Protein backbone atom coordinates (compact mmCIF):
# COMPACT_ATOMS: atom_id res chain seq x y z
CA UNK A 1 0.00 0.00 0.00
CA UNK A 2 2.85 2.33 -0.91
CA UNK A 3 2.45 5.78 -2.45
CA UNK A 4 4.82 8.69 -2.98
CA UNK A 5 3.65 10.15 0.34
CA UNK A 6 4.11 6.94 2.32
CA UNK A 7 7.62 6.57 0.92
CA UNK A 8 8.39 10.18 1.83
CA UNK A 9 7.33 9.55 5.42
CA UNK A 10 8.97 6.14 5.63
CA UNK A 11 5.83 4.13 6.39
CA UNK A 12 4.82 0.75 4.99
CA UNK A 13 1.13 1.48 4.43
CA UNK A 14 -0.44 4.79 3.38
CA UNK A 15 -2.88 4.58 6.30
CA UNK A 16 -3.02 7.58 8.63
CA UNK A 17 -4.85 6.83 11.87
CA UNK A 18 -6.23 9.69 13.95
CA UNK A 19 -7.06 8.88 17.56
CA UNK A 20 -7.22 10.57 20.97
CA UNK A 21 -5.56 7.52 22.55
CA UNK A 22 -1.74 7.24 22.69
CA UNK A 23 -1.86 3.43 22.82
CA UNK A 24 -3.86 3.32 19.59
CA UNK A 25 -1.66 5.89 17.83
CA UNK A 26 1.48 3.97 18.77
CA UNK A 27 -0.04 0.65 17.66
CA UNK A 28 -1.01 2.18 14.29
CA UNK A 29 2.58 3.31 13.77
CA UNK A 30 4.00 -0.06 14.81
CA UNK A 31 1.62 -1.82 12.41
CA UNK A 32 3.15 0.08 9.50
CA UNK A 33 0.79 3.03 9.30
CA UNK A 34 1.10 6.57 10.61
CA UNK A 35 -0.41 7.23 14.04
CA UNK A 36 -1.72 10.75 14.68
CA UNK A 37 -2.49 11.67 18.30
CA UNK A 38 -5.36 14.10 18.83
CA UNK A 39 -4.32 16.92 21.18
CA UNK A 40 -7.61 18.72 21.77
CA UNK A 41 -8.21 17.11 25.17
CA UNK A 42 -4.82 18.17 26.56
CA UNK A 43 -5.39 21.43 28.39
CA UNK A 44 -2.23 20.97 30.49
CA UNK A 45 1.09 20.94 28.61
CA UNK A 46 2.57 18.48 31.11
CA UNK A 47 -0.13 15.93 30.27
CA UNK A 48 0.68 16.15 26.57
CA UNK A 49 4.40 15.85 27.30
CA UNK A 50 3.75 12.75 29.42
CA UNK A 51 1.89 11.02 26.59
CA UNK A 52 4.40 12.07 23.95
CA UNK A 53 7.11 10.59 26.17
CA UNK A 54 5.09 7.38 26.18
CA UNK A 55 4.70 7.54 22.39
CA UNK A 56 8.46 7.87 22.02
CA UNK A 57 8.96 4.72 24.07
CA UNK A 58 6.35 2.67 22.18
CA UNK A 59 6.79 3.57 18.50
CA UNK A 60 10.12 1.82 17.90
CA UNK A 61 11.61 4.93 16.30
CA UNK A 62 8.90 4.98 13.63
CA UNK A 63 7.10 8.19 12.59
CA UNK A 64 3.97 9.64 14.16
CA UNK A 65 2.16 12.98 14.24
CA UNK A 66 -0.06 15.30 16.25
CA UNK A 67 -3.49 16.77 15.49
CA UNK A 68 -4.45 20.13 17.00
CA UNK A 69 -7.58 22.27 16.81
CA UNK A 70 -6.42 25.76 15.98
CA UNK A 71 -8.37 28.58 14.35
CA UNK A 72 -6.65 30.38 11.50
CA UNK A 73 -7.73 33.75 12.93
CA UNK A 74 -6.13 34.76 16.21
CA UNK A 75 -8.29 36.20 18.98
CA UNK A 76 -6.25 38.24 21.44
CA UNK A 77 -6.85 38.38 25.18
CA UNK A 78 -9.87 36.06 25.42
CA UNK A 79 -9.84 33.63 28.33
CA UNK A 80 -12.00 30.62 29.04
CA UNK A 81 -13.75 32.61 31.79
CA UNK A 82 -14.61 35.33 29.28
CA UNK A 83 -16.22 32.76 27.01
CA UNK A 84 -18.07 31.07 29.89
CA UNK A 85 -19.67 34.42 30.77
CA UNK A 86 -21.27 34.58 27.31
CA UNK A 87 -23.39 31.44 27.89
CA UNK A 88 -27.07 32.34 28.45
CA UNK A 89 -28.68 31.15 31.67
CA UNK A 90 -31.56 29.64 29.68
CA UNK A 91 -29.17 27.20 28.02
CA UNK A 92 -27.67 26.26 31.38
CA UNK A 93 -31.15 25.53 32.68
CA UNK A 94 -31.90 23.38 29.61
CA UNK A 95 -28.83 21.27 30.38
CA UNK A 96 -29.86 20.89 34.04
CA UNK A 97 -33.41 19.90 33.08
CA UNK A 98 -32.29 17.36 30.48
CA UNK A 99 -29.91 15.69 32.93
CA UNK A 100 -32.54 15.69 35.67
CA UNK A 101 -35.07 14.09 33.32
CA UNK A 102 -32.73 11.13 32.90
CA UNK A 103 -31.62 10.99 36.54
CA UNK A 104 -27.96 11.77 35.85
CA UNK A 105 -26.14 12.09 39.20
CA UNK A 106 -23.96 15.06 40.07
CA UNK A 107 -20.20 14.73 40.18
CA UNK A 108 -18.76 14.16 43.61
CA UNK A 109 -17.92 17.28 45.59
CA UNK A 110 -14.59 18.68 44.47
CA UNK A 111 -14.46 16.40 41.41
CA UNK A 112 -13.64 18.32 38.25
CA UNK A 113 -15.41 17.57 35.02
CA UNK A 114 -13.37 15.64 32.50
CA UNK A 115 -12.36 16.67 29.01
CA UNK A 116 -13.23 20.28 28.22
CA UNK A 117 -13.19 21.41 24.61
CA UNK A 118 -10.71 24.22 25.04
CA UNK A 119 -8.02 23.14 22.60
CA UNK A 120 -9.50 25.53 20.04
CA UNK A 121 -8.30 28.49 22.08
CA UNK A 122 -5.22 30.30 20.83
CA UNK A 123 -3.19 30.02 24.01
CA UNK A 124 -4.03 26.35 24.59
CA UNK A 125 -3.18 25.28 21.05
CA UNK A 126 0.09 27.22 21.09
CA UNK A 127 1.08 25.68 24.41
CA UNK A 128 0.51 22.27 22.82
CA UNK A 129 2.82 23.21 19.96
CA UNK A 130 5.49 24.42 22.39
CA UNK A 131 5.52 20.88 23.75
CA UNK A 132 5.11 19.04 20.44
CA UNK A 133 8.07 20.61 18.69
CA UNK A 134 10.37 19.25 21.40
CA UNK A 135 9.55 15.78 20.03
CA UNK A 136 10.39 14.25 16.62
CA UNK A 137 6.85 14.46 15.25
CA UNK A 138 6.71 14.22 11.46
CA UNK A 139 3.26 15.69 10.85
CA UNK A 140 1.13 18.46 12.34
CA UNK A 141 -2.53 18.26 11.36
CA UNK A 142 -5.16 20.91 12.04
CA UNK A 143 -8.82 20.01 12.31
CA UNK A 144 -10.07 23.57 11.77
CA UNK A 145 -8.43 24.24 8.43
CA UNK A 146 -5.13 26.00 7.78
CA UNK A 147 -3.17 26.93 10.91
CA UNK A 148 -1.96 30.53 11.25
CA UNK A 149 0.93 31.36 8.88
CA UNK A 150 3.49 31.58 11.68
CA UNK A 151 2.57 28.07 12.83
CA UNK A 152 3.04 26.70 9.31
CA UNK A 153 6.45 28.38 9.13
CA UNK A 154 7.40 27.09 12.55
CA UNK A 155 6.47 23.52 11.60
CA UNK A 156 8.44 23.72 8.38
CA UNK A 157 11.44 25.10 10.28
CA UNK A 158 11.31 21.92 12.38
CA UNK A 159 11.02 19.73 9.28
CA UNK A 160 7.42 18.87 10.10
CA UNK A 161 4.82 18.49 7.35
CA UNK A 162 1.50 20.28 7.85
CA UNK A 163 -1.89 18.76 7.00
CA UNK A 164 -5.32 20.38 7.09
CA UNK A 165 -8.80 18.95 6.72
CA UNK A 166 -11.04 20.19 3.93
CA UNK A 167 -14.72 19.59 3.24
CA UNK A 168 -14.76 21.22 -0.20
CA UNK A 169 -12.46 21.97 -3.12
CA UNK A 170 -12.63 25.65 -2.17
CA UNK A 171 -11.30 24.89 1.30
CA UNK A 172 -8.59 22.71 -0.21
CA UNK A 173 -7.39 25.48 -2.53
CA UNK A 174 -7.21 27.82 0.46
CA UNK A 175 -4.98 25.28 2.22
CA UNK A 176 -2.72 25.03 -0.80
CA UNK A 177 -2.39 28.82 -0.93
CA UNK A 178 -1.50 28.79 2.79
CA UNK A 179 1.47 26.49 2.22
CA UNK A 180 -0.11 23.31 3.56
CA UNK A 181 1.74 20.12 2.58
CA UNK A 182 -1.11 17.58 2.73
CA UNK A 183 -4.86 18.07 2.30
CA UNK A 184 -7.25 15.65 4.01
CA UNK A 185 -10.45 15.47 1.97
CA UNK A 186 -12.99 14.70 4.67
CA UNK A 187 -16.35 13.56 3.37
CA UNK A 188 -19.80 13.93 4.85
CA UNK A 189 -19.70 10.34 6.17
CA UNK A 190 -16.84 11.03 8.59
CA UNK A 191 -17.10 11.27 12.35
CA UNK A 192 -16.66 14.63 14.03
CA UNK A 193 -16.84 17.94 12.19
CA UNK A 194 -17.73 17.45 8.54
CA UNK A 195 -18.98 19.36 5.54
CA UNK A 196 -21.82 18.56 3.17
CA UNK A 197 -20.06 16.61 0.38
CA UNK A 198 -19.71 12.82 0.30
CA UNK A 199 -16.28 11.22 0.00
CA UNK A 200 -16.81 9.70 -3.46
CA UNK A 201 -17.50 13.16 -4.86
CA UNK A 202 -15.14 15.15 -2.66
CA UNK A 203 -11.92 13.18 -3.05
CA UNK A 204 -11.44 13.58 -6.83
CA UNK A 205 -12.58 17.21 -6.64
CA UNK A 206 -9.88 17.97 -4.07
CA UNK A 207 -7.25 15.98 -5.98
CA UNK A 208 -8.00 18.03 -9.09
CA UNK A 209 -8.06 21.28 -7.11
CA UNK A 210 -4.70 21.04 -5.36
CA UNK A 211 -2.57 18.66 -7.45
CA UNK A 212 0.27 17.84 -7.21
CA UNK A 213 -0.15 18.29 -3.43
CA UNK A 214 -0.86 14.91 -1.83
CA UNK A 215 -4.44 14.28 -0.73
CA UNK A 216 -5.69 11.84 1.90
CA UNK A 217 -9.21 10.44 1.52
CA UNK A 218 -11.30 10.47 4.70
CA UNK A 219 -14.88 9.67 5.64
CA UNK A 220 -16.69 6.34 5.44
CA UNK A 221 -13.51 4.31 4.96
CA UNK A 222 -13.16 1.13 7.00
CA UNK A 223 -12.11 -1.64 4.62
CA UNK A 224 -9.24 -2.39 2.30
CA UNK A 225 -11.59 -2.20 -0.66
CA UNK A 226 -12.53 1.34 0.33
CA UNK A 227 -8.85 2.25 0.68
CA UNK A 228 -8.27 0.97 -2.85
CA UNK A 229 -11.19 3.11 -4.04
CA UNK A 230 -9.69 6.19 -2.39
CA UNK A 231 -6.33 5.62 -4.05
CA UNK A 232 -8.06 4.97 -7.38
CA UNK A 233 -9.69 8.40 -7.03
CA UNK A 234 -6.25 9.99 -6.82
CA UNK A 235 -5.58 10.09 -3.08
CA UNK A 236 -2.11 9.19 -1.83
CA UNK A 237 -3.42 7.65 1.35
CA UNK A 238 -6.38 7.47 3.69
CA UNK A 239 -7.17 9.15 7.01
CA UNK A 240 -9.09 6.88 9.38
CA UNK A 241 -10.50 7.89 12.74
CA UNK A 242 -13.72 6.16 13.78
CA UNK A 243 -12.46 2.66 12.99
CA UNK A 244 -10.07 2.66 15.96
CA UNK A 245 -12.73 3.36 18.63
CA UNK A 246 -13.57 -0.31 19.08
CA UNK A 247 -9.99 -1.60 19.06
CA UNK A 248 -8.75 -3.32 22.18
CA UNK A 249 -6.14 -0.59 22.68
CA UNK A 250 -8.76 2.20 22.78
CA UNK A 251 -9.33 3.76 26.20
CA UNK A 252 -13.04 4.52 26.12
CA UNK A 253 -13.37 3.40 29.76
CA UNK A 254 -17.03 2.59 29.12
CA UNK A 255 -18.31 -0.85 28.29
CA UNK A 256 -21.75 0.63 27.69
CA UNK A 257 -20.39 3.00 25.02
CA UNK A 258 -18.36 0.25 23.38
CA UNK A 259 -21.49 -1.91 23.29
CA UNK A 260 -23.45 0.91 21.64
CA UNK A 261 -20.78 1.33 18.98
CA UNK A 262 -20.65 -2.40 18.27
CA UNK A 263 -24.44 -2.55 17.95
CA UNK A 264 -24.87 0.60 15.83
CA UNK A 265 -25.63 0.54 12.12
CA UNK A 266 -24.50 3.02 9.51
CA UNK A 267 -27.82 4.87 9.88
CA UNK A 268 -27.43 5.40 13.63
CA UNK A 269 -25.35 8.58 13.43
CA UNK A 270 -26.40 12.19 12.99
CA UNK A 271 -24.68 15.47 12.18
CA UNK A 272 -25.50 17.60 15.19
CA UNK A 273 -24.22 20.79 16.80
CA UNK A 274 -24.99 19.37 20.26
CA UNK A 275 -21.37 18.66 21.20
CA UNK A 276 -19.32 21.63 19.99
CA UNK A 277 -21.62 24.10 18.27
CA UNK A 278 -20.46 23.05 14.79
CA UNK A 279 -22.06 20.18 12.83
CA UNK A 280 -20.30 17.03 14.00
CA UNK A 281 -21.28 13.47 13.15
CA UNK A 282 -21.87 11.35 16.26
CA UNK A 283 -24.06 8.57 17.58
CA UNK A 284 -27.69 9.63 17.64
CA UNK A 285 -28.90 9.66 21.24
CA UNK A 286 -31.62 11.27 23.31
CA UNK A 287 -29.02 13.95 24.07
CA UNK A 288 -28.60 14.89 20.40
CA UNK A 289 -32.36 14.64 19.87
CA UNK A 290 -32.94 17.11 22.73
CA UNK A 291 -30.57 19.67 21.24
CA UNK A 292 -31.93 19.23 17.73
CA UNK A 293 -35.55 19.54 18.87
CA UNK A 294 -37.05 22.82 17.53
CA UNK A 295 -38.86 23.20 20.85
CA UNK A 296 -35.57 23.55 22.70
CA UNK A 297 -33.18 26.51 22.81
CA UNK A 298 -30.88 25.00 20.17
CA UNK A 299 -27.09 24.71 20.39
CA UNK A 300 -24.88 27.73 20.90
CA UNK A 301 -22.10 28.60 18.45
CA UNK A 302 -18.64 27.13 18.88
CA UNK A 303 -16.93 27.34 21.40
CA UNK A 304 -19.82 28.25 23.73
CA UNK A 305 -21.63 24.95 23.23
CA UNK A 306 -18.57 22.86 24.04
CA UNK A 307 -17.97 24.72 27.27
CA UNK A 308 -21.64 24.60 28.18
CA UNK A 309 -21.98 20.82 27.89
CA UNK A 310 -18.51 19.77 29.10
CA UNK A 311 -19.57 18.87 32.64
CA UNK A 312 -22.81 17.29 31.43
CA UNK A 313 -20.94 15.05 29.00
CA UNK A 314 -18.53 14.05 31.79
CA UNK A 315 -21.44 13.08 34.03
CA UNK A 316 -23.18 11.13 31.27
CA UNK A 317 -19.97 9.23 30.54
CA UNK A 318 -19.01 8.60 34.17
CA UNK A 319 -22.39 7.18 35.11
CA UNK A 320 -22.92 5.52 31.70
CA UNK A 321 -26.42 6.90 31.25
CA UNK A 322 -27.22 4.79 28.22
CA UNK A 323 -29.96 6.87 26.53
CA UNK A 324 -27.69 9.94 26.51
CA UNK A 325 -24.36 8.20 26.02
CA UNK A 326 -22.66 8.90 22.69
CA UNK A 327 -19.45 9.87 20.95
CA UNK A 328 -18.31 11.35 17.66
CA UNK A 329 -18.22 8.55 15.09
CA UNK A 330 -18.70 8.20 11.35
CA UNK A 331 -21.12 6.14 9.31
CA UNK A 332 -18.48 3.41 9.12
CA UNK A 333 -19.70 2.44 12.60
CA UNK A 334 -21.92 -0.09 10.83
CA UNK A 335 -18.80 -2.16 10.08
CA UNK A 336 -17.41 -1.86 13.60
CA UNK A 337 -19.14 -4.94 14.99
CA UNK A 338 -16.32 -6.68 16.88
CA UNK A 339 -13.50 -5.66 19.19
CA UNK A 340 -10.15 -6.26 17.50
CA UNK A 341 -6.58 -5.21 18.07
CA UNK A 342 -5.07 -2.51 15.87
CA UNK A 343 -2.88 -5.21 14.30
CA UNK A 344 -5.95 -7.29 13.44
CA UNK A 345 -7.60 -4.25 11.87
CA UNK A 346 -4.48 -3.65 9.76
CA UNK A 347 -4.38 -7.28 8.66
CA UNK A 348 -8.00 -7.02 7.55
CA UNK A 349 -7.36 -3.74 5.71
CA UNK A 350 -4.36 -5.09 3.83
CA UNK A 351 -6.18 -8.31 2.84
CA UNK A 352 -9.15 -6.30 1.59
CA UNK A 353 -6.84 -4.01 -0.36
CA UNK A 354 -5.17 -6.99 -2.03
CA UNK A 355 -8.56 -8.44 -2.96
CA UNK A 356 -9.66 -5.15 -4.51
CA UNK A 357 -6.45 -4.69 -6.48
CA UNK A 358 -6.64 -8.26 -7.73
CA UNK A 359 -10.25 -7.78 -8.77
CA UNK A 360 -9.41 -4.65 -10.76
CA UNK A 361 -6.44 -6.36 -12.39
CA UNK A 362 -8.68 -9.23 -13.52
CA UNK A 363 -11.25 -6.79 -14.89
CA UNK A 364 -8.55 -4.86 -16.74
CA UNK A 365 -7.11 -8.09 -18.10
CA UNK A 366 -10.46 -9.25 -19.44
CA UNK A 367 -11.10 -5.86 -21.02
CA UNK A 368 -7.88 -6.10 -22.99
CA UNK A 369 -6.70 -2.65 -21.79
N, C-alpha and C positions, 0 to 999 in steps of 0.2 A: 504493500500500500504506500509506495514511495512516490513523492512528487518533488518538484524543485524546492518547495518550501520545506518539506520534511528533511530533505538532504541538507538544506541550509542550516537547519536547527539541530541536525544530528540525531533525529529520531527515526525509529524503524517504521512506524505507522503514522500516517497523516491524520491522527485522531487527537483533537484537543479537548480535554475534559475539564469543564468548569465545575467547581464544587466548593462549598463552604467548609469542608472537612479536610484537615491536613492528611489524615490517614488515607483518604480516597485519592487526593491529589498525588501523594507519593506513590501509591499503588498504580495509578494510571501511568506515571512516568516509568516506573519499574517494568511495567508490562509492554513498554515500547512506544507509548503515546507521549503526550505532553500535558502534564497536570498543571492546572491553573487554579490557584487558591483564591477564593473570594474574600476580600478584605472588609466588606461593608460592616460586618458585625464587630470589628475590632475598634473600639473607641479608646482603648488604652494602648499606646505604643509598645509598652512592655509585653502585653499579651501577644501582639503580632510578632515581636521579636522572639518570644518563647516558641511559637509555632514554626517560625521560619528556621530557628535552630533545629527543631525536630525534623523539619523537611530536609535540611542539610544532612542530617544523620541517616535518613531513610530513603534517599533517592540515588544512592550509589554513584554520585558524581554526575548523574544524568540531568538534562535540562528541565526546568519548570518555570512557571510564571505567576504573576499576581494580577488580580482583577480588582480595580477600585471603582468607586462611584463618584465621579467628579464633574461638576458642571463646567462648561466651557467659559461661562461668564462669572467673574469673581464678584462676590458681594462682601464689601468691607464692613468690619465691625459688628456683625450680627452674631449673637450668641444663641445657644440653645434656649436659654431663658427668655430671650426676646421673642423667639418663635413660639414658645409655649404660651406666651401672653396673648398671642393672636387667636388662639383657639376659642370659639364661642362657647359659652356655658351650655347652650342648648345641645350642642354635640356631645359635651361631656355627660350630660344627663341621659342622652340616648344610649351611650355606651353603658352607663350604670344600669339602665332599665333592661337592656338586652342581656347583660350578664345575670341580673337578678332573675329574669324570666327563666333562665336555664339553670339557676341554682349554682352559679360558679362561685366557689369560695374566695375570700380575700387572701392575699398573700400574708404570710406570718408577719407579725410586727417586726419592723427593722429589716425585713427582707426586700432587697431591691428587685425591681422587675428585670427580666433578662434582656435579651438583645433589643437595643433601641436603634432605629434607623436614622443614624446621625452621620454615617459615612459620607453622605452627600455634601456635608458642610465643608467649606473651604479649609478651615484650620484642621479638621479631622483628617481629611484626605491628604493634606500636605504632610501631616505628622506621620501618616502611614508610609508615604514616599520616603521621608527622611530615614525611616527604618529599612525599607525595602532595598534602597540603593546601597546599603551596606552588605547586601547578600548578592550572590551571583545569579540573580534572576535573568532570564533571557527574553522575557516578554512582559510588557505592561499593557493590560487591556482596560478599557474604560467602558462602562455600561451605559453612560449617558452621552455617548457621542465622542467628538474629538476633545481631548484634554486641552487645557490652556496652552498657548504656544510655548511658554517657558518650560512647561512640564515635558512637552515633546522634545525640546532641545536638551533638557537635562537627561532624559532617557537616552537619547542618541549619544550624548557625551559619555554615558556609561556603557555604550555598546548594547543597549537594550532596544529591541524592536517594540513598536507601539501598535496596538490593535484597537479598533473601535467598532462597536456594533451599529448596524444600519438597517432600517426597516423600509428603505426606498432607495431608488437609484439617485435621487436628489441628495439624500443624506450621504450616500457613498461618495458622490463627487465632492461634497463639502469636506469629507475626511481626506480625500486625495489632495485637495488644495491645501489642507492643513498640515501636510507632511506625514500623514499616517502611513505605516508600512504594510498593514494587513487590515482588510475590511471583512468583518463578520456579517454576512447577509442573514439576518435573523427573521425568519418567516413568522406569520401569524400563528402557526401551530405551537410555537415555542412556549416554554414556561417563563414566568416573570414578565417584565415589560416587553411588549411587542407592538408592532405596527399593524397595518390592515391588509398586508399583501402576503399571500401564501408562498411557501418556499419554492415550489415548482416554477412559479412565475418570477419570484424575486431574484433567485440565484443567477439565472442567465442575464437578467437586466443589470444586476450589479457588476457581473463579470464584464459585460459590454461597456458599462459606464466608466470603469476605473482601470481597465487593462492597460499595461501589463501588471499592475499591482495584484498580488495574490489575494484571493477571496476564499473565505471559509463558509461553507453552507451550514446553516443552523435552523432548527425548528422542525419537529416531527421526524427526527432521524434516530432510529434505534435498532437498525439491523444492518448487516453488511451489504445487503442489496440496496438499501437506501443510501449508504455511503457511496456505492458504485454509481448510483444515479446522480448524486451530488457532484462527483468528479466528472461524470459524463456531461454535466451542464457547464463545466468549465471551472469549478472550484478546485483549489489545490489542497483541500482538506475539509474536515468537518469539525464543528464545535458542538459538543454534546454536554448537556447539563442534567436534565431530568433523569436520564437513564441510571445515574449513579446513586439516586436516593434510596433504592432498595438493595444496594450492595451490602454485603456483610460488614464492610469497613465503615459504612456510613454511621454517623453518630446522632441519629434522630432522637434517641433516648425516649422513644414512645412506641410501645408495641401497638397501641391503638392506631396511631398514625400510619405506621408501616402496614398494618392490616388494611386500612382504608386505601392506601396506594395500591396494594396487591389486588384488591377487589375492584378497583375502579376501571371503567371502560374509557375509550377515547372520547366519549360524549359527556363525561362526568367532570369536565373542567369548564371554567367560564373566565372571560376577560372582565375583570372587575377593578374598580378603584378603591376597594375596601381596605386594602393593605397599606398602600403608599400614597394614594391620591392620583397616581397615573394608572392607566389600564395595564393590568398585570394578569397573566393567565395563572389560575390556581384551581385547586379542587373546589367544586361548588359545594357550599355548606349552608347551614341556616344563618351563619354569620354573613356570608357574601349576599345571601338573599335579603337579609335585613337592610344592608347598606344600599342594595340596588332597588329596593322597594320605593316606588314614587311617593308613598305615604310618609316615608322617613325624611330626615334632614339632608340625606345624600352625603357622599364623601367630601372632605375638604381637599383643596389643592395640595400637591406635594410641596413642602415636607410636612405640612400641618397634620395631614391624616396619619402619617407614620408615627409621629410623636403622640398623637391622640390615642392611638390604639395599642401602643407598645406594651403598657402594663396589662391591658385586657388580653392581648395575645399570649403574654407570658402566663397569665392565670389559666387560660384555656388549655395551653400546652401542659402546664404542670399538673393540672388535675384531670387531664385527658377527657375533657367534656366532649364526647363523641359528636353530637350534632353540630358543634361549632368548630371542631378541630379540622384544620386544613393546612395547606402549604403551597407555595408556588410550584407548579408542575405543568408540563406540556401535554399535548394530546397523545404523545407517545406512551403515556401512563397505561394505555390499554394493552401494551406489550409487556409491561412490568408486572408479571404475574408470579414471580418466584424470587426468593432471595438467593443471590449468587455473589461470589467473590468478584472483585474487579478483574482478576485473571480469567475467570470463567466467562465474563462478559466479553472480554477481548477475544477469547478463543471463538466464541460464537460470532462476533463481528467479522473476524478474519475468514472463518469458514463461509459465512454468507457472502462476503465479498468475492471469494474465489468462485462460488457457485454462480454469482451474477456475471462475472467476467467470462467464465466458461460458457455460459448461456449465450452471451452476446457474440463470442467468438464463433460458436456453432451457427448462429443466425447469419453472421457475416459470411461464413464459409459457404453456407447453402445458397446465399444470394449471389455468390460469385464476385463480390466486391472486395 
